[in-house]
């Protein structure tokens, strides 16, 4: 059963370019972690409220930065053990540089997959 982490980074507005360059550099390192199944980094750029949801409207682009720019790192591993080893490798390499870009320490949400879906492009 795949093991997943969603990591939320709150980056200082003046450090976004440095953070993005650092994460792009770290990408090659992260991709080589044993048991890695999926890796994604997203930058929050939109918001949605209940009225938009009820009306079926698309989300609105964020037009101003209040305190931080948020990024979400999603990575999935074949086992918790491989995830743990990857965390140690990240800690010993890029962790301190990443932390210097943040407003506060990042949040980690960990769990095992309950279900997944992928489109069938063979049809």
N, C-alpha and C positions, 0 to 999 in steps of 0.2 A: 504494500500500500504506500503510495508516494507521501513524502513528508514535505510540508510547505512552510515557508516563512514569507510574510509580508512585512517589510520594514518601511517605516515612515520617517523620512528625513525632513526636518524643518531648517532650511538653509537661509543664512543671512542674505538679504537682498544684494549686498555688495560682493558676495562670494559665489554667486550662481555660476558665473563663467568658470571659475576655478573648480567648483564642485563638478560641473558637467565634464570638464576636461579630465579631471581625476577619475571620474567614473568610467569615462571612455577608455582611459588607460587601464583601469582595473578590469574592464570587460574581458580582455584576453586572458588575464589571470583567472578570473572567475569561471570562464568557460572550460578551463582545464581541470576543474575540481572533479574528483572521482564521484560518479553516481549522479552528476547533475543532469536533470531531465529537461528543465526549462528555466530561462532567465529573461526577465524583462525589467526595464527601468522606465517609469512614466513620470512626467512632470504634470502637476495639477495645473490645468489651464481653464477649467470651466466650473460652473456651479449650477445647481438646479433647486428650485423650491417646490413645495407641494402643489401650488397652482399650476406650474408648468407640467408637473407630472400628471395631474388630473386632466389637463387639456391635451396631453400628448405632445407638448411642445419640446423642441430641442433645448439642451442646456445653453446657458449664456456664457460668453467668454469673460473671464476675470479681467477687469480693466485696471485694477490698482493692487499694490502689494501693501498689506497692513503691517505684519510683523516678520513674516518669513515666506519663502517660496517652498512649497511642499513637493516632495518627490516620493514615489512609491517604488521600492525594489521588490520584485516578486521572483522568488526562485524556489525550485522544486527538486527534491532529491529522491532517489530510490529507497534510501533508508535513513533513519535518524542518526545512525553512526556516521554515515558519509556526510550528512549535514553538519554534525558536530566537528568533524575533521576540517571541513571547509570553513567553519566559523573560526577555528583556531588559525588556519592559514590566513584568513582575512585579517584577523586581529594582529598577527605578526607582520603584516605587510602594509595595508592601506588604512587600517582603522584610525590611527592617530591623525593622519592627514585629512580624513573625512570628518572626524570630530571637530577639527579646527574651523570648518566651514559652517557648523551648525549653531543655531540659537540655543538648543538644549540637546541632551543626549537623545538619540533616536529611539523610537518605539519598535518593538518586535512583537509580531503576532504569529504564533506557531500552531500548527495542527496537521492532522492527517486528512487527506482528501475524502470527502463524502461521496461526491460524484463529479464527473467531468463530461464534456461533450465536445466533439470535434466534427466539423462538417466533412461529408464524404465527397471529395472532389473527383472521384472515379466515375461518377454517374454521368 
